[in-house]
C-alpha cells in the first residue's frame, strides 16, 4: 500500500517484496542507487533488523542512504532507532501525506544535485 501511494506521489519505488534479509536489502539498495530505504516491520524484530541493515550499509559504503522504519514500533524504541541512525520512524496509522513530506524534505538536496 505504501509503495503504491509513494508512486502516486511521484517517487520512483523499487519494491522488493516481503521477507528480504538485511543483506538482500542492502545489496538491492546499492545496485539500484537508491536515496531512501523504507523498512516496514510488523514482526517485532525492528531493532535487530534495522541494526543489521545499518551495519550492512556502513560496511558497503551506503552510509548516505536515508533509512526510514515503519510498522508496529513501540514508542520506547523510536529514540533507540534514531540513535542507530534511522532518519524517521512511522508508527501504525501515520498518514501517507506525512511520509511523503518527510521523504521530500530528507531528499531535497539530492534532488537538486541530480538536476545540475
ZIPE-V170163 format. One record per helix or strand of 2 or more residues. SS is the DSSP state (A for helix, B for strand). FROM is the first residue (numbers start at 1). TO is the last residue. If there is no record, write none. Layout:
# ZIPE-V170163
ss;from;to
SS;FROM;TO
SS;FROM;TO
This chain:
# ZIPE-V170163
ss;from;to
A;2;8
A;22;32
B;36;41
A;46;59
B;66;71
A;75;84
B;88;91
A;96;115
